[in-house]
Amino acid sequence: MSGAAHASPAGAPDVAALAETLRGGGVVAVPTDTVYGLAADAASRDAVARVFALKGRPESVALPVLVADLPQALALTAPGHRAALGALAAAFWPGALTVVVALVPGAPVEVGGDGSSIGLRCPAHPAVRALCRAVGPLAVTSANRHGAAPCTTADEVRAVLGADLPVLDGGSCTGSPSTVVALGDPPTLLRTGPVALGSVVEVLERR
């Protein structure tokens, strides 16, 4: 979907209400520029555990993290990957590219996996970036049961994951999941998406 803002229906939670829920350790569902996602404060072990449980995703498969901007991303990135991430962010963020980088030691995130790396993305959706500015980096995964197709509307999210889940209704999300690339020599394509691996390699070679 586009990055345009959407009004929530009367009575539905807004960004401020969702931010309060997230700061309290809750899980919410949000529209993004790709598909609807389940979100939790990436610094809260309990909140992230709730995302894994709700989705049915193994905790060995780390959750990606959404950020408001490059500085939030760099704070989680080990020094050796910061220059490359900065180049890719300038070219593709906000947008549908998730970059897997080495995680800075001691970073205050609890996203599963082995703790050595983290997938970072700045989404092209103003509401999600506003949540990241208000709460901090968010652990986010597509809103669906593990292995099933992602939900593309708020109604689908509620039908699949429960009517009690707070959902920011942003209309229909018609994008495809982001491209996922792990930095390395050479960079590795982990998931095909809107951004071509060749475009990523070209940016990295120019820096």
C-alpha positions as CSV (number, residue, x, y, z in Angstrom):
1,M,0.0,0.0,0.0
2,S,1.1,3.6,-0.3
3,G,2.5,5.6,2.6
4,A,-0.6,7.8,2.8
5,A,-2.2,8.2,6.2
6,H,-5.6,6.6,6.8
7,A,-8.3,7.6,9.3
8,S,-9.4,4.9,11.7
9,P,-13.1,4.1,12.0
10,A,-15.0,5.7,15.0
11,G,-14.1,3.8,18.2
12,A,-11.0,2.1,16.7
13,P,-7.6,2.6,18.3
14,D,-5.4,5.4,17.0
15,V,-1.7,5.8,17.0
16,A,-1.6,7.4,20.5
17,A,-3.7,4.5,22.0
18,L,-1.6,1.9,20.3
19,A,1.6,3.5,21.5
20,E,0.3,3.3,25.1
21,T,-0.6,-0.4,24.6
22,L,2.9,-1.1,23.3
23,R,4.6,0.8,26.1
24,G,2.6,-1.4,28.5
25,G,3.9,-4.6,27.0
26,G,1.0,-5.3,24.7
27,V,0.8,-6.6,21.1
28,V,-1.0,-4.7,18.4
29,A,-1.6,-5.1,14.7
30,V,-0.7,-2.3,12.3
31,P,-0.9,-1.6,8.5
32,T,2.4,-1.1,6.8
33,D,3.5,-0.4,3.2
34,T,3.6,-4.1,2.6
35,V,1.0,-6.2,4.7
36,Y,-0.5,-6.0,8.1
37,G,1.9,-6.8,10.9
38,L,1.9,-7.8,14.6
39,A,4.0,-5.4,16.6
40,A,5.6,-5.3,20.0
41,D,8.2,-3.2,21.8
42,A,11.4,-4.8,20.7
43,A,13.0,-4.2,24.1
44,S,10.3,-6.2,26.0
45,R,11.0,-9.9,26.2
46,D,7.5,-10.6,27.4
47,A,5.8,-8.6,24.7
48,V,7.9,-10.3,22.0
49,A,7.1,-13.7,23.5
50,R,3.4,-12.8,23.1
51,V,4.0,-12.2,19.3
52,F,5.7,-15.6,18.9
53,A,2.8,-17.3,20.8
54,L,0.0,-15.4,18.9
55,K,1.5,-16.2,15.5
56,G,2.7,-19.7,16.4
57,R,6.2,-18.8,15.1
58,P,9.3,-20.7,16.5
59,E,11.4,-18.4,18.7
60,S,14.5,-19.7,16.8
61,V,13.2,-17.6,13.8
62,A,14.1,-14.0,14.9
63,L,11.5,-11.2,14.4
64,P,12.5,-8.3,12.1
65,V,12.5,-4.8,13.6
66,L,10.9,-1.7,12.2
67,V,12.5,1.7,13.0
68,A,11.4,5.3,12.6
69,D,14.6,6.4,10.8
70,L,18.3,5.6,10.2
71,P,19.6,6.7,13.6
72,Q,17.3,4.2,15.4
73,A,18.6,1.5,13.1
74,L,22.3,2.5,13.5
75,A,21.9,2.3,17.3
76,L,21.3,-1.5,16.9
77,T,23.9,-2.1,14.2
78,A,27.4,-3.3,14.9
79,P,30.1,-0.7,13.7
80,G,31.3,-2.9,10.8
81,H,27.9,-2.8,9.1
82,R,26.9,0.9,9.7
83,A,28.3,2.4,6.5
84,A,26.7,-0.2,4.3
85,L,23.4,0.1,6.1
86,G,23.5,3.9,5.7
87,A,24.1,3.6,2.0
88,L,21.1,1.2,1.6
89,A,18.9,3.4,3.8
90,A,19.6,6.4,1.6
91,A,18.7,4.5,-1.5
92,F,15.7,2.4,-0.3
93,W,14.2,3.7,3.0
94,P,11.5,4.3,3.8
95,G,10.6,1.3,1.8
96,A,10.3,-2.5,1.3
97,L,13.9,-3.5,2.1
98,T,14.8,-5.4,5.3
99,V,18.6,-5.4,5.9
100,V,20.0,-8.1,8.2
101,V,23.0,-6.7,10.0
102,A,25.3,-7.7,12.9
103,L,23.6,-6.7,16.1
104,V,25.6,-4.4,18.3
105,P,26.6,-6.3,21.5
106,G,24.4,-5.5,24.5
107,A,21.6,-3.9,22.3
108,P,18.3,-3.7,24.3
109,V,16.3,-5.9,22.0
110,E,14.7,-9.3,22.5
111,V,13.6,-10.7,19.1
112,G,14.5,-14.4,19.2
113,G,17.1,-16.1,17.1
114,D,20.7,-16.4,18.3
115,G,21.1,-12.7,19.1
116,S,24.0,-12.2,16.7
117,S,22.1,-10.4,13.9
118,I,18.9,-8.4,13.4
119,G,16.7,-7.5,10.4
120,L,16.0,-3.8,10.2
121,R,13.5,-1.8,8.0
122,C,12.1,1.7,7.9
123,P,8.6,1.4,6.5
124,A,7.0,3.7,4.1
125,H,3.9,4.2,6.3
126,P,3.7,7.3,8.5
127,A,1.6,5.7,11.3
128,V,4.1,2.9,11.8
129,R,7.1,5.3,11.9
130,A,5.1,7.5,14.4
131,L,4.7,4.4,16.6
132,C,8.5,3.8,16.4
133,R,9.2,7.4,17.3
134,A,6.9,7.1,20.3
135,V,7.8,3.7,21.6
136,G,11.2,2.8,20.1
137,P,12.1,0.1,17.6
138,L,9.3,-2.4,17.1
139,A,9.5,-6.2,16.6
140,V,7.1,-6.8,13.8
141,T,6.1,-9.8,11.8
142,S,3.3,-10.3,9.3
143,A,-0.1,-10.7,10.9
144,N,-1.1,-14.3,10.2
145,R,-0.6,-17.7,11.7
146,H,3.0,-19.0,11.0
147,G,3.1,-20.4,7.5
148,A,-0.2,-18.9,6.3
149,A,-0.8,-16.0,4.0
150,P,-0.4,-12.5,5.5
151,C,-3.6,-10.6,6.3
152,T,-4.3,-7.6,4.1
153,T,-7.2,-6.0,6.0
154,A,-8.0,-5.2,9.6
155,D,-11.1,-7.5,9.4
156,E,-8.9,-10.4,8.3
157,V,-6.5,-9.7,11.2
158,R,-9.3,-9.9,13.7
159,A,-10.8,-13.0,12.1
160,V,-7.5,-14.9,12.2
161,L,-5.9,-13.6,15.4
162,G,-8.8,-12.6,17.6
163,A,-11.3,-9.8,17.9
164,D,-9.6,-8.6,21.1
165,L,-6.4,-7.7,19.3
166,P,-6.0,-3.9,19.0
167,V,-5.8,-3.1,15.2
168,L,-5.0,0.2,13.5
169,D,-7.4,0.1,10.5
170,G,-5.5,1.4,7.6
171,G,-7.7,0.0,4.8
172,S,-6.4,-2.7,2.5
173,C,-2.6,-3.4,2.3
174,T,-1.9,-4.6,-1.2
175,G,1.9,-4.7,-1.1
176,S,4.1,-7.8,-1.0
177,P,6.4,-8.6,1.9
178,S,9.7,-6.8,1.9
179,T,12.9,-8.0,0.2
180,V,15.3,-9.4,2.9
181,V,19.0,-9.1,2.3
182,A,21.8,-10.1,4.7
183,L,24.9,-8.0,4.6
184,G,28.1,-9.9,3.8
185,D,30.6,-10.4,1.1
186,P,28.7,-10.8,-1.1
187,P,25.2,-9.8,0.3
188,T,22.8,-12.7,0.5
189,L,19.1,-12.6,-0.7
190,L,17.0,-14.2,2.1
191,R,13.6,-13.4,0.6
192,T,12.5,-12.0,-2.7
193,G,10.5,-8.9,-2.7
194,P,10.0,-5.5,-4.4
195,V,13.7,-4.5,-4.2
196,A,15.9,-6.5,-6.5
197,L,19.2,-8.0,-5.2
198,G,21.0,-6.5,-8.1
199,S,19.9,-3.0,-7.0
200,V,21.2,-3.6,-3.5
201,V,24.6,-4.8,-4.8
202,E,24.8,-1.8,-7.1
203,V,24.3,0.6,-4.2
204,L,26.9,-1.2,-2.1
205,E,29.5,-1.2,-4.9
206,R,29.1,2.5,-5.4
207,R,29.7,3.5,-1.8
